[in-house]
């Protein structure tokens, strides 16, 4: 399992290009203040921290839509909220 983490103050330097792009798309969603991404063969998981003034459920749905361009049909993508958000 590969784990990659970044937040608004820490650039994602070790990420494969596609996952880096996925995080860029995640952070472009209004209300996202932190994100973490995990990758396994055939599976990717995305966890986000949401600003207190934003709806967690709505922000999570917007993240799922935002990263659609980088998803592959043969992969499973999971989305969730990071604890302590």
Secondary structure, 3 states (H helix, E strand, C coil): CEEEEEECCECCCCCCHHHHHHHHHHHCCCCEEEEEEEEECCEEEEEEEECCCCCHHHHHHHHHHHHHHHCCCCCEEEEEECCCC
